[in-house]
Amino acid sequence: MIGLVDYIFLISLSSIWAILLTNIILAISGYIYYLKSLKFKDEKLKEFPFVSILIPAHNEGKVIGKTVESLLLLDYPIDKMELIVINDNSSDNSKEILENIKNRYRNYNFTIINTDNITGGKGKSNALNIGYQISKGEYIAIYDADNTPEKTALRYLIQTIVKDEKLGAVIGKFRTRNKHKNILTKFINIETLSFQWIAQAGRKQLLGLCTIPGTNFVLRRSTIEKLGGWDTKAIAEDTEISFRIYKMGQRITYVPQSVTWEQEPETVNVWIKQRTRWVKGNIYVLVKYITNLFKGKQNRVLFDILYFFSVYFLFLTSVVLSDIIFILGIFKIVTINIPFDFFTIWILSYILFVIQVSITLSMEKGESNLSNIFLVGLMYFTYSQMWLFVAIKGMVGYFSDAIHKREVKWYKTERF
């Protein structure tokens, strides 16, 4: 006879498989988008619009120099761009590094804003608002302080957005600059590629949706003005502003030809802190929009709301419950009466995971190799399980902050 434990176990398994199947569909859709993107043509504009590039930076002395110089040397007319670095309440040598670069690039439109603990030090959203207020560009480009974009990155984004007035933003691809550092950075490299081809390209192909990442994207100035800038309470400001862009009826598209290289965490401790911030930030966005689900036009983001809910609540809960029941069943503490071959179900889910990630790797030159396929198989037991810990930590942290009415603090990723 099937009891309560059996029903919980069955619902948990069904939820896990629903997410896995959704992701495999998105991975296939991402591959279709990839094939279409191969037809991308570099059509240089006859007239280039003025672009303001913003770089929010807090204690980024280890990386800011390389980032600024790579942006100043982009394949874009120097009289049609300005670079604004918001050196946000830094206590390291960032100011000296930036001043030195400015003296060497006197012919460039390069502005440094040095904030203190009164005007700044309040997170990325606040820093972006400070930079945006003095910017002059018709378009606003955002790059993180650890980025080295390829020379064509900005131009590819601009030539895409100027051709379609319905676009509120265009996003490019980010790659892992330090992927060979250790096994963690190799895992992150696979994860970021998988995310972009599944969640960005896949959703774009299937549903016309994609989400602004933290870097390598361009927004229309008119769009930012209508939105009133960035939400300073959002520590996942990229996801939050994406939802507002869709809510106002504009679209976002993905341009994988526009590539920037960024530094990823090299230690588990830094990775946990960064990912916990992501989880807390995305839950903030989820709660914000679920509570206003039926107010205004939000049809386009309904899938994203459900998808985020599934990933951060339903999937997490299902994995934890199914694991607990499965372990208790092994030790005969509870009895599972569902007539399934659980080992076969587990093997199939593992194969499905490897397939969907392998599909995404096949779209990147040099990434679809036996070494990476082996790492994908290993990720299932290691890196993916670490995400469970991070998701729980982020959820507990978010609701603890909400209950105690603590101000959410933005954690800056440590550089190496």
QUISUL-V261131 format. One line per field, one symbol per residue. ss: DSSP state (h for helix, s for strand, l for the rest). phi: phi as a letter, one per 20 degrees, with the letter a starting at -180 (. if undefined). A space follows every 50 residues. Layout:
ss->???
phi->???
This chain:
ss->lllhhhhhhhhhhhhhhhhhhhhhhhhhhhhhhhhhhlllllllllllll sssssssllllllhhhhhhhhhlllllhhhsssssssslllllhhhhhhh hhhhlllllssssssllllllllhhhhhhhhhhhllllssssllllsssl llhhhhhhhhhlllllssssssssssllllllhhhhhhhhhhhhhhhhhh hhhhhhhlllllllllsssshhhhhhhlllllllllhhhhhhhhhhhlll sssssssssssslllllhhhhhhhhhhhhhhhhhhhhhhhllllllllhh hhhhhhhhhhhhhhhhhhhhhhhhhhhhhhlllllllllllhhhhhhhhh hhhhhhhhhhhllllllllhhhhhhhhhhlllhhhhhhhhhhhhhhhhhh hhhhllllllllllll
phi->.fdfgfffffffffffffffffffffffffffffffffegdedfffceff cdddcfbcldgfcfffffffffdffbgfedbcdcdefelfdeegffffff fffedfedecddddedfeecmdofgffffffffdfdffcddccffdecff gegffffffeffecffeebccdddcefdfefbffffffgfffffgfeefe fffffecmcbdfefblbcdffffffffmneffeeedfffffffffffene cccddffeccdcedgdcffffffffffffffffgfffgeffdgddmecgf dffffffffffecffgffffffffffffffemfcdedefdefffffffff ffffffffgfffedgneecfffffffffggecgfffffffffffffffff fffeleffdeeeffec
